[in-house]
Amino acid sequence: MTRRGRSLLIATSDQLFAEAASWYLARRSRWSVRTAADALEALGAVSKSRPDAVLVLPPLSRLPHGAFATQVRRRWPGIVVVVVGGRTREGGVPADAAFDDIAAALAGGAGAERASGLGANRALPTLATLTPRQRHVLSLLALGLEPRQIAARMGVSPNTVRTHMQRLYRRLGAHRRLDVLRIAARHGLIDPDEGARGAPA
């Protein structure tokens, strides 16, 4: 019998990170995931549901992320708190940690010391550096839209879309559209099925 996944609260104002982390951790590590974009909302959720772990990625509104993490640890010492970009000795993982290392840290802190950012799916720096426009372009690319269609959907010129795509490619370390979709799907930025639909035949 498969053991039921444990519960996790993701606290961050970065909606794309919350969605990607939820997708990755729920499907790969069987976590039952909830999200909160607000520190006070997150504290209320922790108090009510007592998750097994809390994952924090700055920025976090209404309370600094460090103060939030300290409150959770102080009030509920049995809950594992992992802060992306936080100090390793306090259960943090580097800002460029791979999701596999984050999952290991959430499972009990064992992954915090080895989270080097050299894993195969370096999702966090990608998530942290994409602009809202680039994220929108990425989601439309995943649907299989061409630059002219993306331009019409976004209400901008095709040249503007091409500029966003060039910058997106550089940040993802990709050279062509298929590479972008594969990287995005692997990192949890888009659903793998969407990546398959958006890739050229």
C-alpha positions in Angstrom: 0.0 0.0 0.0 1.3 3.4 -0.9 1.9 5.7 2.0 -0.2 8.9 1.8 1.8 12.0 1.1 2.4 14.5 3.9 0.9 18.0 4.0 2.8 21.1 2.9 2.1 24.8 2.9 3.9 27.0 0.4 4.2 30.6 1.5 5.2 33.0 -1.3 3.9 36.0 -3.2 5.4 34.5 -6.4 2.3 32.8 -7.9 4.3 31.1 -10.7 6.7 29.5 -8.1 3.7 28.5 -6.0 2.1 26.8 -9.0 5.2 25.1 -10.2 6.3 23.9 -6.8 2.8 22.6 -6.0 2.7 20.7 -9.3 6.2 19.2 -8.9 5.9 18.3 -5.2 2.4 16.9 -5.5 3.1 14.7 -8.5 6.7 13.7 -7.8 6.8 13.5 -3.9 3.1 13.0 -3.1 2.8 16.1 -0.9 -0.7 17.4 -0.2 -0.1 21.1 -1.0 -1.7 24.3 0.0 -0.5 27.8 -0.9 -0.6 31.3 0.8 0.6 34.5 -0.8 0.3 36.5 2.5 2.4 35.9 5.7 -0.6 36.4 8.0 -2.8 34.1 5.8 0.0 31.6 6.0 0.2 31.8 9.8 -3.5 31.3 10.0 -3.3 28.2 7.7 -0.4 26.7 9.7 -2.4 27.2 12.9 -5.5 25.7 11.5 -4.1 22.7 9.5 -0.7 22.1 11.1 1.1 20.9 8.0 4.1 18.7 8.2 6.2 21.3 6.5 6.3 24.9 5.3 8.2 26.1 2.2 8.9 29.8 2.1 10.1 31.7 -0.9 10.5 35.5 -0.6 8.8 37.8 -1.3 6.1 37.4 1.3 3.8 40.3 2.0 2.7 41.7 5.4 5.6 40.2 7.3 9.2 39.6 6.4 9.9 36.0 5.4 12.5 35.6 8.1 10.2 36.8 10.9 7.4 34.5 9.5 9.8 31.5 9.5 10.9 32.3 13.1 7.3 32.5 14.3 6.4 29.1 12.7 9.5 27.4 14.2 8.8 29.0 17.7 5.1 28.3 17.8 5.1 24.9 16.1 8.6 23.3 16.6 7.5 20.0 15.1 6.9 21.6 11.7 9.8 21.6 9.2 10.4 25.0 7.8 12.5 25.4 4.6 13.4 28.9 3.4 14.7 29.3 -0.2 17.7 31.5 0.1 17.8 31.0 3.8 20.7 30.0 6.0 21.5 26.3 5.8 21.9 25.9 9.5 18.4 27.1 10.0 16.9 24.7 7.4 17.4 27.0 4.4 18.3 25.9 0.9 20.3 28.0 -1.7 18.3 30.3 -4.0 19.4 28.1 -6.9 18.5 24.8 -5.3 16.9 22.1 -7.5 13.4 20.9 -6.6 14.7 17.5 -5.7 16.9 19.1 -3.0 14.0 21.1 -1.8 11.8 18.0 -1.5 14.6 16.3 0.4 14.9 19.2 2.8 11.1 19.3 3.3 11.2 15.6 4.1 13.2 16.2 7.2 16.0 18.7 6.6 18.4 16.1 5.2 18.6 17.8 1.9 19.5 21.3 3.1 23.2 20.6 3.5 23.5 19.0 0.1 21.4 21.5 -1.9 24.1 22.8 -4.2 22.0 24.0 -7.1 23.8 21.7 -9.4 20.8 19.4 -9.9 19.2 18.6 -13.2 16.1 20.8 -12.7 17.4 24.2 -11.6 13.9 25.7 -11.5 14.3 28.4 -8.8 16.7 30.8 -10.5 14.6 30.4 -13.6 11.4 31.3 -11.7 13.0 34.1 -9.9 14.4 35.9 -13.0 11.4 35.6 -15.4 9.4 38.8 -15.8 5.6 38.6 -15.8 5.7 39.2 -19.6 8.2 36.4 -20.2 6.0 34.1 -18.1 3.0 35.0 -20.2 4.9 34.4 -23.4 6.1 31.0 -22.1 2.6 29.9 -21.3 1.4 30.9 -24.7 4.3 29.2 -26.4 3.3 26.0 -24.5 -0.1 26.3 -26.1 1.5 26.1 -29.5 0.9 29.7 -30.5 3.2 31.4 -33.0 4.8 34.9 -32.3 2.2 36.7 -34.4 -0.6 34.9 -32.5 1.1 35.7 -29.2 1.4 39.3 -30.2 -2.3 39.5 -31.0 -3.2 37.8 -27.7 -1.0 40.2 -25.7 -1.8 43.3 -27.6 1.8 44.1 -28.5 3.8 44.0 -31.7 5.5 40.8 -33.1 8.8 42.5 -32.6 8.1 42.9 -28.9 7.2 39.3 -28.6 10.4 38.3 -30.4 12.4 40.4 -27.9 10.6 38.7 -25.0 11.4 35.3 -26.5 15.1 36.1 -27.0 15.4 37.2 -23.4 13.4 34.1 -22.3 15.7 31.8 -24.3 18.8 33.4 -22.7 17.5 33.1 -19.2 16.5 29.4 -19.8 19.8 28.7 -21.5 17.9 27.5 -24.6 18.6 28.0 -28.3 15.2 27.1 -29.9 11.5 26.8 -29.0 11.6 23.1 -28.4 14.4 23.5 -25.9 12.4 26.1 -24.1 9.3 23.9 -23.8 11.4 20.9 -22.7 13.2 22.9 -20.0 9.9 24.5 -18.9 8.1 21.2 -18.6 11.1 19.6 -16.8 11.2 22.4 -14.3 7.5 22.4 -13.6 7.0 25.8 -15.2 4.4 24.3 -17.5 2.5 21.0 -17.6 4.5 18.4 -19.7 1.3 17.8 -21.8 1.2 21.5 -22.7 4.9 21.3 -23.6 4.2 18.4 -26.0 1.3 20.3 -27.6 3.4 23.4 -28.1 6.4 21.6 -29.6 6.8 21.6 -33.3 6.0 18.2 -35.0 
